[in-house]
Amino acid sequence: MLRLQMPCMVLMGFGLVTTCTFQSMGKGLPALILSLCRQGIVYAVVIKVFSVLFGYYGVISSQLGADVISVVIVVILFIIVIKPEIAENK
């Protein structure tokens, strides 16, 4: 069980730092979207799908799956929000 949870720590840290970055930049909507995705919408969908596909181990590994999907969302939002900021400051 711990082997499935340990990779989540790195991904969770990346997601939380990015959420705090958006908040400190005054970008509340992307921060809200990331918070809702990670522990709300994405996690609920992943836990349902993984429990049907993999049973007990699917429920345990659903946190890792939700974090992987959330990191993909983080990268997409980061590119959409930060790239114009960088281009504007040049």
N, C-alpha and C positions, 0 to 999 in steps of 0.2 A: 504494500500500500504506500509506503514512504517513497519507493522508487518512482511511483506515478505522481506523487505530490511535489517532489523536489524540483523538477524542471519548472513548475509553476512559480517558484519563488523568483527566478530570474525574470520571467515574463511579467509577473505581477509588479515587480519593481520598476520595470521599464514603463508599464502602463500608468503606474501611480506618479512617476516623475513627469511623464508627459501631461497627465491631467493637471498636476500642480503648475506646470509650465503654462498651460493654457489659462489657468485661473490667474496667474500672476501677470499675464499679458492683457488681462481684461477680456479674454475670449471665453465668456461663460457658456455659450451654447455648445462648442466642441467639448468642453470639460463635462458638461451635463450628459452629452451623448456618450462619452467614454464611460462615465460612471454607470449610466443605465445599462449600457451594453455588457459590461464586464460582469456585474453581479445581478443583472436583471434579465433583460430580454435574451441575450445570447446564452446565458447560463441555463435558463429555463428550457430553451429549445434543445440545447445540447444534452442536457440531462435526460430529457424525454427520448430523444433519438438514440443516444448511447445505451440507455437502459433497455430499449427494445432490441437493439442490435447485439449487445454484448452482455446483457444481464447485470449481475452484481459488479463485475469488473468495469462495466460501462458506467455505472453510477460513480464508482471511485475515480475513474479516469475522466469524467465529464468536466472537472475543474481544469484539467490540462487542456482539453479540447476547447473550452470556452476561453481560456487565456490565449491560446494560439489564434483563435478567430479575432479576439479583441485586439491583439497586437497588430494583426493585419489592418483592422479598422483604425488603430492608432497611426500606423504609417500612412495610410491614405489621408486621414484628417490632417496629419502633420504636414504632408506635402501640399495639400489644398490651402491650409491656413498660413503656414510659415513661408512658403515659397514667395508669395506676393509681398510679404513683409521684407524679405531679404532683397528682392528686386527693387522695392521702393526706397530702401536705405542706401543703395549704391549710388 
